[in-house]
Amino acid sequence: MIGFLLGAGVGYVLGAKAGRGRYDQIMRTYRRIADHPAVQGAAGIARAKLGKG
């Protein structure tokens, strides 16, 4: 538990230092990947398999 809290704290500090510009860059990249047709198809297949569970 202590390791998790320490990791979260370090991540927060590093993220704060990176600033809003870096956050926006990461989010643009995430959205571009998440919106890709191949990723959408794989997500649909995964949802279908999990739904059959």
Buried (B, 14 or more C-beta within 10 A) or exposed (E): EEEEEEEEEEEEEEEEEEEEEEEEEEEEEEEEEEEEEEEEEEEEEEEEEEEEE
